[in-house]
Amino acid sequence: MFGQNRQQLRQFFFDVWSKMQKDENLNGLEQVLAQIISMHPEYHALLQQPDKLDQDFTVEAGQSNPFLHMGLHISLHEQISTDRPAGIRQLYQQLQTQYDSAHDCEHAMMDCLAEVLWQAQRNRQLPSDSDYLQALRGLLQ
C-alpha cells in the first residue's frame, strides 16, 4: 500500500499532513487519510513533528498508537468501499443508525477488527472473515 516497514508507513501520514497544510492536491488514498486525520485533531500536534517518526507507543505507558488507530480507519474504509469481506458494507449501513456519528460507528467496528487481527496474530493464522462479520453483527441491537 505505502510501504513495508514502520518508517515508510508512518512517513506517509506525515507526508499527507504536510500536503494538507500546504493545500496541495491529494490522490485517492491520500484523500482518505486526510479525511481520517481531520477527524482526529488530537493527532495533529504529533503530525507536525516528523522527528516523532520512530516514537514507540506502549500500553504500559498509557499510550495508544495513533498510526495504528488511523491505519485501522483506513482498513475499514477500504473494506467498506470494496465490500470485502462480503456483507460488511451493509453491516456498516445498519450500524450507522445506532451511533451518533459515522466516526463513532467506525470506532466500534474497529474494535472488532482489532480483536480479529489480534486473535489471528496470537494463533499464527489468517484473520477469520466469518469471526469478524460475526463480531460486527454482535454490535447490532
N, C-alpha and C positions, 0 to 999 in steps of 0.2 A: 504494500500500500504506500508507505512513505519511508520505509527503511526497515532494516533487520536488527538494529540494535537500539538500546535505550536512548543513546545520544541523538541518533538520527530521528527517532520518533519524537522526542521532546523538541528537537530543533524545529520540526515542522510547526509545533504550537507557537514557538517564539516567532517564527517567520510570518505566520498568519497574523499574529498580534501586531507585528511591525507593519505589515501591509494595511491592516485595519487603521492604524494610527495615521498612516500616510494617505489614506483613502485611495489606495491602489486597487486595480481590478483583481478579482479573485476567481480562480477556476472553480469547478463544481464542488470538489471535496473541500477546498478552502472556504467556500461559502457555507458549507455545512458546519465546519469547525468554527467559523466566525459567528454563526448563529449560537452555537453552544457556548463559546466564550462570552458572548453578550449576555447570556442567561446566568453567567457566573461572575458577577463583579468581585466576589471575594477572591478570585484568582488573578485579577488584573494587575495588582501590585507585583505578584510573582512574575508575571509575563513581561514586566518592564525591567526585569533583572536577568539578562541572559547568563550572567555568571552563576545562576542557580541551576543551570542545566543538569549538573550532576548531584544535586541535593537528594539525599535519601529521606523518605517519609516513613516513619515507623509507628505502628500502633502503640508500641511501648512508650513512645514519646507523646502519645495522644494526637498523632497527626494522621490525616487522611491524604492519600496521594492524589493531587489534583489532575495529574496526567492520566492516571488510571480512571478517575471519575469521568473526565471528559472523553476519554477513549471508549468507555462503556456507552456513553451517549452516542458517539459516532457509530459504534457497532449496532446499537439499537436502531438508529436512523437507517442504516444500510439494510438491516433485516426487514424493517417495515416497508422500505421502498421496493425491495425485491420479493417480498412476501416469502422469505426463507428464514426459518422453517415455515412450510406451508401452513397458513392459517394465522400467522402472527399479526398480519395487518388487520384482520377482522377482530382479533382479540384486543388489539390496541384501540380500535374504534369503540369497542364495547367498554373497555376500561376507562376511556377518557370521560365517559359520562359519570363516573364515580369520583373523580378527583376535581379539585378546584382549578387545576391548570394542566395543560399538556406536560409541563415540566414535572409537576408532582406525579403524574401518571408514569412518566418515563423513569423517575426515581424508584417507584415501586417495582416496575418491570426490571430495572437494572439490578435490584436486589436478587431477583430470581435468576437473572443471567449470571451474576457474580457467583451465586451459590452453585449453579450447574458447572461453571468453569472450575471452581474450587474443587468440587467433587471429582471432576474428570482428572484434574491435576493430581489430586490425592490418590486416585485409583489408577493413575497412569493409563488412561484411556481417552478416547474422543468424547467430547461432550454429547450428552444424550438429548436429541431434539424432543423426544417424547417426554422425558422428565422435565425439560424446560417448558414445553407447552402445558404440561400438567400443572406445574407451579404457577404459570401465568393464569390458567383457568381458576386456580385456587384463590386468586385475587378478586374474582367476580363475586359480587354479592347478590 
